[in-house]
Amino acid sequence: MKKEQVLAKMKEDCLVAVVRAKDKVQGEKVVDAIIAGGINFIEITMTMDEATPLSSSR
């Protein structure tokens, strides 16, 4: 999808989910639920007190 198409879809949807999770596992669960709910755009914040946001806790 081209940049112009993405921007047009964002304007059409008028919704971006913002996710802030305590760890990667929780974040993945939340993102899966958002996608299942039909939301097309997701922002994942990378603010955590400890560790790195993308490190696996599994």
N, CA and C atoms as an extended XYZ file, in Angstrom:
174
Properties=species:S:1:pos:R:3:atomname:S:1:resname:S:1:resid:I:1 pbc="F F F"
N         0.847       -1.169        0.000 N   MET     1
C         0.000        0.000        0.000 CA  MET     1
C         0.900        1.242        0.000 C   MET     1
N         0.562        2.186       -0.836 N   LYS     2
C         1.347        3.411       -0.927 CA  LYS     2
C         0.999        4.367        0.212 C   LYS     2
N         1.922        5.280        0.479 N   LYS     3
C         1.759        6.247        1.556 CA  LYS     3
C         0.428        6.992        1.452 C   LYS     3
N         0.093        7.416        0.261 N   GLU     4
C        -1.152        8.162        0.056 CA  GLU     4
C        -2.371        7.317        0.414 C   GLU     4
N        -2.304        6.031        0.097 N   GLN     5
C        -3.416        5.121        0.408 CA  GLN     5
C        -3.548        4.921        1.922 C   GLN     5
N        -2.419        4.805        2.590 N   VAL     6
C        -2.438        4.639        4.047 CA  VAL     6
C        -3.035        5.876        4.708 C   VAL     6
N        -2.601        7.049        4.278 N   LEU     7
C        -3.132        8.288        4.844 CA  LEU     7
C        -4.630        8.433        4.587 C   LEU     7
N        -5.068        8.056        3.409 N   ALA     8
C        -6.498        8.125        3.096 CA  ALA     8
C        -7.287        7.178        3.989 C   ALA     8
N        -6.756        5.981        4.223 N   LYS     9
C        -7.431        5.006        5.093 CA  LYS     9
C        -7.477        5.511        6.529 C   LYS     9
N        -6.410        6.152        6.991 N   MET    10
C        -6.390        6.710        8.345 CA  MET    10
C        -7.454        7.793        8.488 C   MET    10
N        -7.579        8.652        7.476 N   LYS    11
C        -8.603        9.694        7.509 CA  LYS    11
C        -9.996        9.083        7.512 C   LYS    11
N       -10.175        8.015        6.778 N   GLU    12
C       -11.465        7.335        6.699 CA  GLU    12
C       -11.831        6.681        8.038 C   GLU    12
N       -10.873        6.002        8.647 N   ASP    13
C       -11.128        5.283        9.902 CA  ASP    13
C       -11.270        6.221       11.098 C   ASP    13
N       -10.497        7.294       11.124 N   CYS    14
C       -10.516        8.266       12.238 CA  CYS    14
C       -10.260        7.616       13.596 C   CYS    14
N        -9.457        6.564       13.627 N   LEU    15
C        -9.194        5.881       14.892 CA  LEU    15
C        -7.825        5.216       14.869 C   LEU    15
N        -7.037        5.517       15.891 N   VAL    16
C        -5.751        4.854       16.093 CA  VAL    16
C        -5.725        4.385       17.541 C   VAL    16
N        -5.560        3.092       17.742 N   ALA    17
C        -5.453        2.555       19.100 CA  ALA    17
C        -4.037        2.803       19.606 C   ALA    17
N        -3.917        3.227       20.855 N   VAL    18
C        -2.611        3.460       21.469 CA  VAL    18
C        -2.420        2.413       22.556 C   VAL    18
N        -1.319        1.666       22.464 N   VAL    19
C        -1.065        0.565       23.390 CA  VAL    19
C         0.150        0.889       24.243 C   VAL    19
N        -0.025        0.744       25.532 N   ARG    20
C         1.097        0.839       26.471 CA  ARG    20
C         0.955       -0.344       27.412 C   ARG    20
N         1.842       -1.287       27.296 N   ALA    21
C         1.762       -2.519       28.068 CA  ALA    21
C         2.932       -2.624       29.028 C   ALA    21
N         2.756       -3.460       30.061 N   LYS    22
C         3.831       -3.624       31.044 CA  LYS    22
C         4.981       -4.474       30.514 C   LYS    22
N         4.691       -5.317       29.506 N   ASP    23
C         5.741       -6.141       28.908 CA  ASP    23
C         5.296       -6.609       27.522 C   ASP    23
N         6.189       -7.288       26.836 N   LYS    24
C         5.924       -7.734       25.473 CA  LYS    24
C         4.741       -8.684       25.403 C   LYS    24
N         4.644       -9.601       26.328 N   VAL    25
C         3.561      -10.589       26.310 CA  VAL    25
C         2.205       -9.898       26.428 C   VAL    25
N         2.073       -8.992       27.380 N   GLN    26
C         0.819       -8.264       27.538 CA  GLN    26
C         0.523       -7.433       26.288 C   GLN    26
N         1.537       -6.787       25.754 N   GLY    27
C         1.369       -5.983       24.556 CA  GLY    27
C         0.869       -6.803       23.375 C   GLY    27
N         1.426       -7.990       23.199 N   GLU    28
C         0.988       -8.860       22.103 CA  GLU    28
C        -0.476       -9.247       22.263 C   GLU    28
N        -0.899       -9.536       23.481 N   LYS    29
C        -2.298       -9.897       23.729 CA  LYS    29
C        -3.231       -8.735       23.412 C   LYS    29
N        -2.836       -7.546       23.830 N   VAL    30
C        -3.657       -6.366       23.570 CA  VAL    30
C        -3.735       -6.091       22.071 C   VAL    30
N        -2.624       -6.170       21.392 N   VAL    31
C        -2.604       -5.932       19.943 CA  VAL    31
C        -3.469       -6.964       19.224 C   VAL    31
N        -3.384       -8.219       19.621 N   ASP    32
C        -4.221       -9.256       19.007 CA  ASP    32
C        -5.708       -8.935       19.179 C   ASP    32
N        -6.089       -8.469       20.364 N   ALA    33
C        -7.487       -8.129       20.624 CA  ALA    33
C        -7.933       -6.921       19.795 C   ALA    33
N        -7.050       -5.951       19.651 N   ILE    34
C        -7.370       -4.764       18.849 CA  ILE    34
C        -7.593       -5.156       17.394 C   ILE    34
N        -6.720       -5.981       16.867 N   ILE    35
C        -6.857       -6.437       15.484 CA  ILE    35
C        -8.144       -7.239       15.314 C   ILE    35
N        -8.424       -8.127       16.257 N   ALA    36
C        -9.657       -8.927       16.200 CA  ALA    36
C       -10.893       -8.035       16.241 C   ALA    36
N       -10.780       -6.890       16.906 N   GLY    37
C       -11.881       -5.950       16.984 CA  GLY    37
C       -12.052       -5.090       15.746 C   GLY    37
N       -11.149       -5.231       14.789 N   GLY    38
C       -11.306       -4.537       13.517 CA  GLY    38
C       -10.629       -3.184       13.413 C   GLY    38
N        -9.788       -2.839       14.378 N   ILE    39
C        -9.070       -1.563       14.308 CA  ILE    39
C        -7.834       -1.763       13.429 C   ILE    39
N        -7.644       -0.848       12.492 N   ASN    40
C        -6.588       -1.004       11.494 CA  ASN    40
C        -5.263       -0.343       11.836 C   ASN    40
N        -5.284        0.634       12.745 N   PHE    41
C        -4.061        1.373       13.044 CA  PHE    41
C        -3.764        1.308       14.536 C   PHE    41
N        -2.516        0.986       14.861 N   ILE    42
C        -2.098        0.818       16.248 CA  ILE    42
C        -0.782        1.548       16.465 C   ILE    42
N        -0.713        2.323       17.535 N   GLU    43
C         0.538        2.936       17.971 CA  GLU    43
C         0.977        2.194       19.220 C   GLU    43
N         2.202        1.740       19.250 N   ILE    44
C         2.740        1.044       20.421 CA  ILE    44
C         3.775        1.955       21.051 C   ILE    44
N         3.496        2.404       22.276 N   THR    45
C         4.454        3.274       22.955 CA  THR    45
C         5.584        2.430       23.506 C   THR    45
N         6.742        3.011       23.619 N   MET    46
C         7.924        2.273       24.052 CA  MET    46
C         8.452        2.831       25.368 C   MET    46
N         7.566        3.127       26.287 N   THR    47
C         7.972        3.665       27.571 CA  THR    47
C         7.831        2.606       28.650 C   THR    47
N         8.951        2.218       29.202 N   MET    48
C         8.964        1.220       30.271 CA  MET    48
C        10.002        1.632       31.301 C   MET    48
N         9.717        1.364       32.541 N   ASP    49
C        10.648        1.720       33.606 CA  ASP    49
C        11.887        0.836       33.623 C   ASP    49
N        11.698       -0.448       33.338 N   GLU    50
C        12.818       -1.390       33.389 CA  GLU    50
C        12.895       -2.190       32.095 C   GLU    50
N        14.079       -2.702       31.815 N   ALA    51
C        14.326       -3.573       30.661 CA  ALA    51
C        14.132       -2.807       29.356 C   ALA    51
N        14.194       -3.545       28.274 N   THR    52
C        13.948       -2.949       26.973 CA  THR    52
C        12.562       -3.356       26.523 C   THR    52
N        11.820       -2.486       25.879 N   PRO    53
C        10.446       -2.782       25.509 CA  PRO    53
C        10.271       -4.027       24.636 C   PRO    53
N        11.249       -4.343       23.833 N   LEU    54
C        11.094       -5.465       22.924 CA  LEU    54
C        11.729       -6.755       23.422 C   LEU    54
N        12.280       -6.736       24.611 N   SER    55
C        12.870       -7.976       25.125 CA  SER    55
C        11.754       -8.938       25.479 C   SER    55
N        11.995      -10.193       25.242 N   SER    56
C        10.985      -11.211       25.500 CA  SER    56
C        10.968      -11.570       26.977 C   SER    56
N         9.781      -11.696       27.531 N   SER    57
C         9.656      -12.126       28.925 CA  SER    57
C         9.168      -13.551       28.999 C   SER    57
N         9.260      -14.271       27.893 N   ARG    58
C         8.820      -15.665       27.832 CA  ARG    58
C         9.926      -16.587       28.246 C   ARG    58
